[in-house]
């Protein structure tokens, strides 16, 4: 106890030294370097224009390889600092998963968020029911938008300087060999650490300690550079976002104008929708999921990341697709449970450990005393593998293509102390079965075959085949029940048809990771068209 008191006393002394406003403390220096408190305080609104390029490392072709280029976009951001409101007008040109352009506007206020237009291929019921398309933001997205607005605010340091009781010193943080003086700032539910450039005094990096479903505990940094004058203010022209040191977003600012007019109607949320809008979420915000699903234009803007909470029948459910075979439906991402003699096999662990835990509980109820012995991950993409820890923690062996085995070994060795759904545990010794070409899981009666196939979506993609049920499982290459049969096969569907024929394991029906299921013959008939 004595020791604790001592530590607290030391921390307090350190705080009095580092948090006190002196001309030399990092915050005072930072504010001065940006143009001074008076100049920053005089800026009541901002108009910012620029371009953005974004990448998704966990949607790469090769696990651990080049991050997938997701979109190239332009934006105009209008912020009213006193009111805490903003409007961003976007033109987002997505290159992945399919090329498309979304033109939409986001309005964020302290208590609600709103999107006018279509901003995702994963639209909520509210967006689909609205004419013209529009929806209110989930509390998860609103909290995320507010945190990211705070992180990139041109007056962040002034806000910190005006609320020093929420600023605490932290030890210098070394990045790429340079040690930066740093301060932590707590604002409501948000915590950001600002790293200062020792020479210029300017903020160099603004970090949050996030949780990522694949990599566990991660650093998410906004890296500021290319400083330039905007009136009497200094503003960064280049703003890069790094996830554990990998660039995932790069913003080039072309215009910054302080005190541009912000007409009230530009940042107003229509009254008809405002009444049911979510308040900002205050706990378990999956920031990385919310931010990065928007990078690829597939974010489902719902207060449950797995399914649309405003759907007619919200929630996940089991659906029997064969004897002892249950498909998990109801969300944006499906999975499959296969009953064996004394255990279960699961195909894919989509979204998060929260969805995995729901599936494990449902599996226990449906098939008592049959634990999930194998979790098969058909490919390495984050949205189909993010729940692997929940399975590993319950003792499942992970089955992946050989090409992805090293990747998943690293993933399972990564610390996950910030996991909101799972207690920390050492999962580094989780057994991994790697499949070079074909692998059969058998209990003497039922045979479940995993087959690696070549395709443009990802290296090390497998499909599943359950012979006795004449049933296949396909992840991402084909989404029957969601996408209508095309006139011509797209490259992923063509790869599936060719791969299945080559492998010689041809199911009558495929159940899938998105949508529901479809007859394979109907797809195969389109080959060559
Ligand atoms: Zn994928």
Boltz pocket constraint, residues with backbone or C-beta under 6 A from the ligand:
constraints:
  - pocket:
      binder: B
      contacts: [[A, 379], [A, 381], [A, 457], [A, 458], [A, 476]]
      max_distance: 6.0
